[in-house]
Amino acid sequence: MEVENEIVEKLQQSLKDAILKVSSPRKRRVFIHVKTDALKDTIRYLVNDLEFKHLSTITATDLGAEI
């Protein structure tokens, strides 16, 4: 899980206060929870800087009229 730990460290260094929670429970899995207003910047960082080619299981809460 060396690669996953490296990714977690890079996320923590780059996104700092935007991160609510980040973990790597097993090989090839990194879970990150970010503040709503940091979502686009987080995705941009993952794709452009860390060169992720595939992101999966991106979830959010639909608040209806509050969005």
Protein Blocks (a to p, Z undefined) as FASTA:
>chain_A
ZZmmmmmmmmmmmnmmmpmbdcdfbghiacddddfklmmmmmmmmmmmnopabdghiacd
dehjmZZ
